[in-house]
Amino acid sequence: MLDNELKILSARIDSLAELSTRLLAENRKLRAQETSLLAERDELQRKNELAKARVEAIILRLKALEAQE
C-alpha cells in the first residue's frame, strides 16, 4: 500500500512540476506581450498628440484667415 501511495504522490509531484513549468513559460510570454503592448500604446499616444497639435494649428490658421476677411 505504501509503495502505491508513493507512486501516486510522485506522479502528482511530477504533474505539478510540469504545470509549474508551463505556467512560468506562459507568464514570460504574457509579460513580453504586455511590454510590447505598452510600447505600442505609448507610440500611439505620441502620434495622437502630434495629430491633435496639427489639428489645433490648422484651426488657429483657419480662425486667423477668417478674422482677416
N, C-alpha and C positions, 0 to 999 in steps of 0.2 A: 504494500500500500504506500509506504513512504517513498519508494522508488518512483511510483506512478505520479505521486504528488510533486516530486522534484522535477519530473519531466514536464508536467503541466506548468509549473512555476517557471521553469527555464524557457518554455515556449512563450509564455506571456511576457517574460522579460525581453526575449528576442523581438517579439511583436512590438512592444513599447519602444525599444531601441530603434527599430525600423521606422516607426511612426515619428519619433523624435527627429530622426534624420530627414524625413520627408518634410516635416513642419519647419525645420531650420532652413531647408532649401527654399521652400515656399516663402518663408519670411524674408529671406535675402532677395528673392525675386520681387516681392511686393515693395520692399524698401527701395529697390532700384527703380521700379515703376514710379513710386512716389517722388523720388528725386527728379526723375525725368519730367513728370507732370508738373512739378513745382517750377522747374526751369522753363517749361513751355508756358505756364501761366504768367510768370514774370515777363517773358518776352512779349506775350500778347498784351499784357497791361502796358508795357512800354510803347508798343505800337499803337495802342488805343489812345494813350496820352498824346502821342505825336499827331495822330489824326484829329484829335479834339483840338489841339493847338492850331492846326491848319484850318479847321472849320471856323474857329473863333477869329482867326486872322482874316479869312475871307469875309466873314460877317462884318468885321470892322471896316474893311475896304469897301464893301457894298454900302454901308452906312455913310462912309465918307463921300462916296460918289453921289449918293442920294442927297446929301447935305449941300453939295456943290451945285445941284440943279436948281 
